[in-house]
């Protein structure tokens, strides 16, 4: 068996054991949802070379659609997840048709403008609840399993994440994925070889949107609500930060980046109190109010010192150390 597959299996087995070690399941599920969101975004930027500034639109769309299907229509949980994923894919298709013919900063700004238009629609639409959001979304049942238990829901979310991760792995290592990589490296050469690059980029965009939608629908199921925070432009910036910090173009990098950012948002206050007790500096008690400052500093450090992200630099360092030393030529 491939060593990478064994490593992925060991990683997921370790994640499955976290609740038994006393880790709060809801926190792990939140990290998994954002990790899937970052993996979906990485499929677009890391393997296709398209930088989207509007990926939060797919997360928010799926969250609202899934919540509406479960709460208002009362349909089963799998139907709600599929509806959220399908709604995000449709929005991704519309966005892609409008933006995919452009490249570089023009593509990025079009996705940002479209996402902001959708955000203001969600702000005024009656089914979203406006600024109050869509609250009290029921978890329901999934294939006969009662999801009111956090532990049961945790293993369902982990199973969904593994399935999505396997799909991304298959896409990246397929001939289709190789074409996407060639487009990222040299689109003109891919076009000269006879590939319809616009078609491939559009398909990659829709796939990324659908997977981001699965993350948004799962997040609504876990937390029980969907709000405008999921669709605002800062969430698009956060997923970019997760991908760059973890390692763009790697499969595990977005997972590490999501863990770092979400852990900072949730635990930085406790860390500040601990530092204040150890050092006697009272300023550290206010560290929980400076999450954006800390994440910004981490981003700057990663850009300056870890250009390939935490995972990318670790892999490069391992390959450098494990490579056999070149034999010197005989005198």
N, C-alpha and C positions, 0 to 999 in steps of 0.2 A: 504494500500500500504506500501511496505517496506520503512522504514525511510531513508535508504541509497539512494534508488531511488529518494525519494523526495529531498534529499540533492543534488544529481547529477542534477536533473531537475532545482533546484534553482540556482546551479552554472552555468549551461549553459544559463539560462535566464539572469543572471547577465552579462555573457560574451556577449550575444546578444545585451545588452544595452550599451556596451562600446563606440561604434561610436557616439551614441546620447549624450554621456557625453564628447565628444571632444577628445577621444583617437584616434590616427592615425590608420586607419584600416589595413594598410600594416604591421605595427609593430605587431598588434594582430594576423594577419594571419601568420606572421613569427614565433611567439611564438607557435601558434597552430600546425604548421608543425613540429617544433622541439619537442613539447609535444607529438605528435603522434609517432614520432621517438623514444622518450624515453619510451613511453608506450609499443611499440613493443619490444624494448630491455628488458624492465622489464618483459614481458611475458616469456622471455627466462631465464633471470638470477634470477628474483624474485620468479617465480613460478615453474621453472624447475631446477634451480641450475646450469645453464651452462653459463660460462663467456666467451663471444665472444669479441675478440680484433679487429674484422674485420667487424663490422656492417656498417661502412661507405660505404663499397662496394655496399650494397643494396640500400642505399640512392643515391649514385652516379649513379649506373646503371639505376635506375628508372628515374632519372632526365635526363640523356642523351637519353634514349629510348623515353620518353614522348616528350622531346624537338624535337627530330628527326622526330617523327611521326607527330607532329603538324606543324613544320616549313617546312620540306622537302617534306613529303608526303601529307600534307594538309588535314589530316583526322580530323573528329570532335573531340572536346575536351574530351568527355567521352571515346572515343576509345584510345586517347593518355594516359589518366589516367590508363585505364585498361591494355594497353600495357606496361606502366612503371611498374605497379604492377606485371604483369605476368613475365616480364623480371627479376625483382628482385627475384620472387619466383623460377624461373629456376636456377638462380645463387645460391640461397639459397639451392636448392636441390643438386647441384653439390658440394657446400661447405660442406653440411651436410653429403653426402655420403663419402666424404674424411676424415672428422674430427670427426664424431659422435662416432666412435668406440674407440676414445681416451677419456680421462677424465682429469680433473684438468688442470694444467698448459700446458700439452701437447695439449689438445683441444684448449686452448686459443692461443697458439703459432701457431698452424696450421691455424686457422682462420686469424691470423694476416699475416702470410706468403702468404696465398691465396689472401687476400685483397690487399697486396702490389703488387703482380703480376698483379692483375686486374688494379690497379692504373697506373702502368707503361704501360699497354696496352692502357688505356685511354689517356695517355700522347702522344702516338705515333699514335693512330688511327685517320684516316682522318675525320671521321664523328663527332668527339668530338670537333674539333677546336683546339686541343692541349692546350697550355698554355692560349690561348685567350678564350677558352670555346665556348659553343654554345650560341650565342647571338640572341636577337630580336625574342624570341619565342612568337608567337601570343597566346592570351588568347582564342579567338574564342567565341563560344556559348555553353551553357550547358542547355539542355532541353528547348531550346527556349529563354533562358536568355542571354543577352549581357553582357559578362564578362569584357568589357573594363572599366566599372564603378567599382571602388574599393569597393564601398559599396555592390554592387550586388555580386561581387566575395567573399566578406567577408562572407556573409550568405551562399554561396555555400560551402566555405571551412569549415565553422562551421558545416554545415549539414554533410559533409563528416567525420569530426572529431567525431561528435556524433555517426554516424553509426559505425565507427571503434571502438569507445570506448564501444558501446553497444555489439559489437562482442567480444571484449576482456572480457567484464563482463560476457557474456554468456559462454565463454570458461572456464574462471576461476571457475565459479559456476556450471559447468557440471561434470558428471562422468569422462570425459576425463581430466578436470582440476584437479580433485581430484587425479587421477593417476599421473599427473605431479607433484603435491605437494608431493605425497608419494615418487616419485623418488628423489625429492630434499632432503627430510628428510632422507631416507634410501633406496638407490637403490637396495642393496642386498636383503632386505626384499620384495621389490616390485617384484623382479625377482623370489623369492621363492614362491610368491603368484600366479605365472603363467603369469605375464605380460611380454611382449616383450619390455623391456625398450628401446632398441635401436630404435625400430619402433616408440615408443611414442616420444622420444627425436628428432628423425628426423622430425616427423610431426610438433612438436612444433617449431623446427628451421625454417622450411619452412614457417609456419604461421607468425612467427616473421619477416622473411625476406620480405614476401609479404606486411605486414603492414608497415614496414620500407620503402618499395618501394612506397606505397601510399603516405607516407610523402614526399619522394623525388620528386615524380611526381607533387604533389600539390605545393611544394616549387618552382619548375621550372615554374609552371603556374603563381604563385603569383609574382615572381621576374622577370620573362621573360628571364632567362638565367640559364645555368647549367655549372659549372666550376669544375676544379680539386679539389677545396676545399671540395666539397661534398664527394669525394672518398678518401681523404688523411687520414692517420692513426690518426692524431690529432682530426678529427671529431669523430672517434670511441672513443677516450679518453674523448671527451666532452660529449657524450651521457652517458658514464659510470658516469661521474661527476654529470650530471643532475639527474640520477637515484639515486645515493647514497645521494646526498644533499636533494632531495625531500623525499625519503623513499622507499627503495627497498622492494618489496613484497606488496606494497599498490597500489591501482588503481589511486588515486589522486596524490600521491607523485611525479611521474615523471612529471606531469603537473606543480607542484609547482617548482620543480628543473629546468625545462626548462624556466619558467618565471624568476627565479632568475638569471640564467646564461645569458640569452639573454638580460634581462634588464641591467645587469652589462656591457655587451659588448656595448650596445647602449647609455646608460645614465651615465656611470661612469665619462665621461668627464664633463658633466654638474654638477654632484655631486662634482667633484673636484673643479670646479670654485666656486661653492656655499660655500664649506668649506674654500676656500682661502679667499673669501670675509668676511666670518664670523670670521675666526681666524686670518687673516692677514698673514698667512704662505704661501709664494709663491710656496712652493713645491707642494701643492695640485693642482696647475694648470697643473702639469705634470701627474696627476693621470690617465688621459685618455690613456696615453702611457703605463700604467702598468696593463693592464687588466689581463694578465696571472698571475702576482704577486698577485693581489687581489683575483682572483678565486682560486689560490693555497692556499692562507690563509684561505679562506672560506672552502675549502675542508678539510684542516687540523683541523679547529675548529669543523666541523661536525663529522669527524672521532673520535676526542677526546671527544667531549661533547654530540653529538647527534648520537649515534651509529646506531639508527634506522631511521635516517633522520628527517627532520623537521616535516613531517606529522606523521611518526611513533612515534616519541617522544610525539607529541601533543595528538595523540590518546591514547597512554599509560598513559599519565598524566590525561586525561579526565576520563579514565576508573578507575584510582586509586582514583580520587576525587569523582566520582559518585557511586562507590561501597559502599554499606551499611556497616557501621562499625560492626565488629564482637562483639557479646554480650559476656561479660565476664562471666565465669562460676560462679555459686553461691558459696559462701564460705561455 
